[in-house]
Amino acid sequence: MQKRSEEKLSELSMPAKKDRLKQLLRGKGKDISGGKSKTDEYSLPENLWRIDAIDSISEFQDKLKLMKDQNISDPFFRVNEGIINDRTVIDGKEFISYSSYNYVGLSGDPIVTEAVKKATDKYGTSVSASRMVTGEKPIHAELEKEIAEFIGVDDSIVFVGGHSTNVTTIGHLLGPNDLILHDSLAHDSIVQGALLSHARRIPFPHNDYEALENILKEQRMKYKKTLIAIEGVYSVDGDIPYLPKFIDIKKKYKTFLMIDEAHSIGVLGKTGRGIGEHFNINPKDVEIWMGTLSKSFASCGGYIAGSELFIKYLKYTAPGFMFSVGMSPANTAAALAALRTLKTDTNRMDKLRKNFKYFRNKAKTLGFNIGESNQTAVIPVIVGNSLKTMKMTNFLFEKGINVQPILYPAVAENAGRLRFFITSEHKENQMEYTLMQLQEGFKSI
């Protein structure tokens, strides 16, 4: 009898099977609802099912209310109405801008813009597929070849997003039996990639290669692959690691070294080739060179550069590349034109260095706390707590200066800061005026 029931059940469709199983269970005196009536079967607190009541969203709403109560205008998502270089236009008013990382002024450059127009006319606005399928265009290979040559390695691969470049590469390359050691101030994309990999993740104190070595002494032999991840320029503090020591350590303990050059490529080095050129090291001593295309390269996306086989492996296996549309013709052409311009127009690098040295030296002379910022175009001015920092941002905005705050939890609550991105396009009189207004701001807030 039981066999016949099972045979009949196997002949039913899936919805009918579910209904029949419910009948059988009820017939045996089992209540699959747990004894609850239909009215209270899913009686749950609102923060578990109503999206606006989720704890984190409610806390966010409280922060917005606090800003409103303190009569502080929101400095985020302000609409910039044109090209941002040393200036920007917001609500029809011109501001001195320190809020974009158009470091060498190539976003909006006529040569770059013209290259974008030609590429769009020839290839359209999208490649309309992943590059593995039908999305490959000649300019993709040109860009990847020239990035690799610029850095000094075999090959490179470009991704449609900078953040996703780190996430997919780290998440794909490492696994549960591996170890990832990253600087404690590493970008969120490095941390998210590490979490995705399920490798053990250990942050080490900022730029402290001695602490890194102590961790490796204890941990290296417990894991298979080990990755050290650092940055060329740290975008919140504006400082750099002492790269030769990190290379020595990675060789000694047989690890991979990854350098995120988002804010150092096109900024450091005599010709803008990044932290490798700055320290005059052999680029092939670093396995993974990462960078973004949205800063000095006036585009959008990211790249990984390294050995020929490693890059080919990523092209055939990395999920964030395989299952994503290829970089658009416009973005590819913009990055390629920007890179070629940067290689030929060395005056841009000279102007950039002159400007960030002027701003940094003047800020220090005036007694501002710029932390460890050194030799880079990212210069923080540390203000204090979040409320004070927001007030300073608003004060400067009223004076025609647009600069963004960095607040807790991105930094410690007492280390809120204004982050100044210096570009080759800034003028000395603009920087002088800005620093004078900063002085006034500290007196008034």
C-alpha positions, 0 to 999 in steps of 0.5 A, spaced: 500 500 500 505 504 501 509 503 495 503 504 491 502 511 494 509 513 493 508 511 486 502 515 485 506 521 488 512 520 483 507 521 478 505 528 480 507 535 478 511 539 483 506 543 486 501 537 486 506 533 490 507 539 495 499 539 496 499 531 497 505 531 502 501 536 506 495 532 506 499 526 508 502 530 514 496 532 516 493 525 516 499 523 521 497 529 526 503 533 524 502 541 523 507 543 518 505 551 520 508 549 527 501 550 531 500 557 529 494 560 526 495 563 519 494 570 522 500 570 526 504 565 522 509 570 520 509 575 526 515 578 526 518 585 528 518 590 522 526 591 522 526 584 519 521 585 514 520 592 512 526 595 508 525 602 511 525 599 518 532 595 518 536 597 523 542 600 519 537 604 515 533 607 521 540 609 524 542 612 517 535 616 517 537 619 524 544 621 522 540 625 516 536 628 522 542 630 526 545 634 520 538 638 519 537 639 526 544 642 526 543 646 520 548 643 516 547 642 509 549 635 505 555 636 502 554 629 498 551 628 491 551 636 489 550 636 482 556 639 478 554 642 471 560 641 467 567 639 467 571 639 473 578 641 473 581 646 478 574 649 477 566 646 477 559 649 477 554 648 482 547 651 482 550 656 476 555 658 481 563 657 480 567 654 485 574 652 486 574 645 486 578 640 490 573 634 490 575 630 483 581 626 482 582 629 475 590 629 477 593 631 470 587 635 467 585 630 462 578 629 463 575 634 458 582 635 454 580 636 447 584 630 444 581 625 449 574 628 447 575 627 440 578 620 441 571 618 444 567 621 439 571 617 434 570 611 437 563 612 439 562 613 431 566 607 429 564 602 435 557 605 438 556 606 445 556 599 448 560 593 446 554 589 447 557 583 450 562 580 454 569 580 451 569 573 451 563 572 446 563 578 441 565 584 445 572 584 443 574 591 440 581 592 437 582 598 442 581 594 448 588 590 446 591 597 444 589 599 451 592 593 455 598 593 451 600 600 452 598 600 460 603 594 460 608 597 457 607 604 461 608 600 467 613 595 465 610 588 465 608 583 460 600 584 459 594 587 462 587 586 463 581 592 463 575 591 467 569 595 467 569 598 474 575 599 479 572 597 485 570 590 482 577 589 479 580 588 486 574 584 488 574 579 482 581 578 482 583 577 489 576 573 490 578 569 484 585 568 486 585 566 493 581 560 497 580 558 504 587 555 505 590 561 503 592 567 507 591 575 505 595 580 509 593 587 507 595 594 510 590 596 515 588 602 511 587 598 505 581 600 500 574 597 501 575 593 494 581 589 497 577 587 503 571 585 500 575 581 495 579 578 501 572 576 504 569 573 497 575 569 497 574 566 504 582 566 505 584 568 512 585 575 512 589 579 517 590 587 517 597 589 519 599 596 522 599 602 516 605 602 512 609 597 518 613 592 514 616 590 520 609 588 523 608 585 517 614 581 517 612 579 524 606 576 522 609 572 516 614 569 521 608 566 525 603 565 520 606 563 513 607 556 513 600 555 516 597 556 509 598 555 502 598 561 497 599 568 501 598 575 498 600 581 501 596 587 498 598 595 499 597 601 495 601 606 492 598 612 495 593 611 500 587 616 498 585 618 505 592 620 508 595 621 502 602 617 504 606 612 500 609 605 503 616 604 502 616 599 497 623 596 496 622 593 503 615 590 502 619 587 496 624 584 500 619 581 505 615 578 499 621 575 496 623 572 503 617 569 505 615 567 498 608 571 497 605 574 492 605 582 492 599 586 490 599 594 489 593 598 488 595 604 484 589 608 483 592 614 486 599 613 484 599 611 477 599 618 473 601 621 479 608 618 482 614 618 478 618 622 473 613 620 468 607 618 472 609 611 471 607 610 479 610 608 485 615 603 481 618 608 477 618 613 484 622 607 487 626 605 481 624 598 482 624 592 477 616 592 475 616 584 474 618 584 482 611 585 483 606 580 481 600 584 481 599 591 479 592 594 479 590 601 478 584 605 476 582 608 469 578 614 472 583 618 475 589 620 471 586 616 465 580 620 465 575 614 464 572 609 468 574 602 470 580 598 472 586 594 470 590 588 472 597 588 469 603 582 470 605 576 467 603 574 460 600 567 463 597 570 469 593 575 465 591 570 460 588 566 466 584 572 468 581 573 461 579 566 461 577 565 468 575 571 472 568 572 474 568 579 474 571 579 467 568 573 463 560 575 466 561 582 465 560 586 458 566 589 456 569 596 457 565 601 452 568 604 446 568 611 449 571 609 456 576 605 452 578 610 447 578 615 453 583 611 457 588 610 451 588 617 449 589 620 456 595 615 457 598 617 450 597 624 452 601 623 459 607 619 455 608 625 451 606 631 455 611 631 461 609 638 462 602 636 466 606 632 471 611 637 472 605 642 474 602 637 478 608 636 482 609 643 483 602 644 485 602 639 490 608 641 493 606 648 494 599 646 497 603 642 502 608 646 504 604 652 505 599 648 509 604 646 514 607 653 514 600 655 516 600 650 522 595 645 519 595 638 521 596 634 514 598 628 517 603 623 513 601 626 506 608 626 503 610 627 495 602 626 493 597 629 490 592 627 496 593 632 502 588 632 508 587 637 513 585 634 519 579 638 523 577 634 528 570 631 530 565 629 524 560 635 526 566 640 526 569 637 519 562 638 516 561 645 519 568 647 516 566 644 509 560 648 509 564 654 511 568 653 505 563 652 500 560 659 502 566 662 500 566 658 493 571 652 495 568 645 494 572 640 498 569 634 501 569 631 508 572 624 510 568 622 517 567 617 522 567 611 520 572 612 515 577 615 520 577 616 527 571 620 530 577 625 532 580 625 526 575 628 521 578 631 515 577 635 509 581 631 503 584 636 498 585 633 491 591 637 487 591 637 480 596 640 474 590 645 473 590 649 479 593 656 480 597 658 485 592 664 487 587 659 488 591 655 493 593 661 496 586 663 497 583 657 499 589 656 505 587 663 507 579 661 508 581 655 511 585 659 517 578 663 517 574 657 518 578 654 524 577 661 527 570 661 526 567 654 527 
